[in-house]
């Protein structure tokens, strides 16, 4: 199976800063308050390359694992300090799956904190792939 099933494909906030540096941006100030961050993981491309059978088997398997942002205090601090108003990705849930990690001593997901805690928007999957292709 492609990387969409690997538990090793967790994107850390520090890696987002490394991408900014690679793109010639200063990680300390590449965003402005209210900016969107869209992360291209390659999930959709890999998913669409699977056979119909593999696409049908992927979601209900015993231990699904999908690439995405790490659910951690580091990720929350990064998003808060960057003053991001929306984080989107071309994967099923923006954060890695399965959801849930111990954050500030509680089992939670980024979804819980971003949406209900901060009122921050998240976006996922196909619409972002289309948006990315328009911007290239």
C-alpha atoms as one frame of an Amber mdcrd trajectory, in Angstrom:
protein
   0.000   0.000   0.000   1.190   3.565  -0.564   2.227   5.991   2.186  -1.380
   6.808   3.006  -1.301   3.762   5.258   1.935   4.384   7.151   2.052   5.495
  10.759   5.466   7.002   9.997   3.964   9.717   7.804   3.221  12.264  10.488
   3.956  15.861   9.501   5.533  17.841  12.316   5.186  21.614  12.629   8.966
  21.939  12.416   8.803  20.261   8.997   6.378  22.935   7.785   8.999  25.529
   8.728  11.623  23.471   6.874   9.419  23.567   3.765   9.118  27.348   4.109
  12.910  27.608   4.302  13.284  25.331   1.263  10.924  27.666  -0.608  13.144
  30.629   0.269  10.869  31.989   3.004  11.767  32.969   6.546   9.919  30.521
   8.836   9.615  33.171  11.534   7.521  35.495   9.373   6.237  33.758   6.234
   2.616  34.125   7.345   0.382  37.060   8.142  -2.564  36.988  10.550  -5.515
  35.299   8.871  -3.475  33.376   6.290  -4.418  29.904   5.137  -1.937  27.057
   5.136  -2.632  24.289   2.640  -0.571  21.125   2.922  -0.127  18.886  -0.077
   0.515  15.356   1.163  -0.019  13.440  -2.076  -2.803  11.382  -0.468  -5.403
  11.968  -3.212  -2.979  11.113  -6.011  -1.960   7.899  -4.260  -5.544   7.002
  -3.347  -6.755   7.523  -6.920  -3.937   5.263  -8.174  -5.258   2.349  -6.077
  -7.437  -0.321  -7.616 -11.176  -0.075  -6.933 -10.842  -3.011  -4.542  -8.041
  -1.334  -2.564 -10.030   1.921  -2.386 -12.982   0.007  -0.935 -10.828  -1.904
   1.566  -8.770   1.077   2.740 -11.259   2.872   5.044 -12.656  -0.082   7.050
  -9.455  -2.061   7.594  -8.513  -2.972  11.167  -5.819  -0.371  11.796  -6.196
   2.510   9.347  -3.357   5.030   9.345  -3.256   8.132   7.172  -0.672  10.794
   6.603  -1.350  14.168   8.202  -0.347  16.778  10.740   0.933  15.547  14.060
  -1.595  16.027  16.863   0.707  17.680  19.377   1.282  20.754  21.486   4.038
  21.696  19.018   1.505  21.818  16.162  -0.937  23.888  18.210   1.751  26.364
  19.246   2.908  26.632  15.623  -0.605  27.381  14.316  -1.323  29.832  17.138
   1.945  31.751  16.757   1.533  31.926  12.974  -2.027  33.284  13.493  -3.371
  30.855  10.883  -7.106  31.165  10.233  -7.448  27.936   8.243  -5.382  24.806
   7.738  -6.231  22.508   4.866  -4.744  19.397   3.340  -5.370  16.884   0.577
  -5.881  14.035   3.033  -8.936  12.693   4.892  -8.647  14.762   8.046  -5.796
  17.321   7.954  -4.236  15.642  10.988  -2.856  12.126  10.905  -5.212   9.251
  11.531  -6.109   7.648  13.861  -7.194  10.853  15.595  -6.329  11.537  19.166
  -3.191  12.148  21.126  -2.377  13.278  24.610  -2.271  17.066  24.379  -1.954
  19.096  27.588  -2.661  15.938  29.575  -5.916  15.050  27.789  -6.703  12.664
  24.932  -7.794  14.996  22.112  -7.532  15.664  18.411  -6.526  18.780  16.518
 -10.118  18.856  15.234 -11.447  19.386  18.747  -9.070  22.218  19.500  -9.099
  23.927  16.097 -12.858  23.827  15.535 -14.562  23.882  18.924 -11.769  25.450
  20.939 -10.514  28.155  18.589 -13.244  28.406  15.974 -10.578  27.790  13.341
 -11.495  26.374   9.968 -10.023  23.197   8.556 -10.388  21.880   5.040  -9.598
  18.580   3.453  -9.376  16.353   0.395 -10.462  16.927  -3.185 -11.340  20.655
  -3.099  -7.792  21.447  -2.023  -6.260  19.397  -4.795  -8.273  21.460  -7.288
  -7.263  24.699  -5.549  -3.605  23.688  -5.567  -3.695  22.919  -9.294  -5.218
  26.331 -10.023  -2.466  28.108  -8.103   0.465  26.359  -9.822
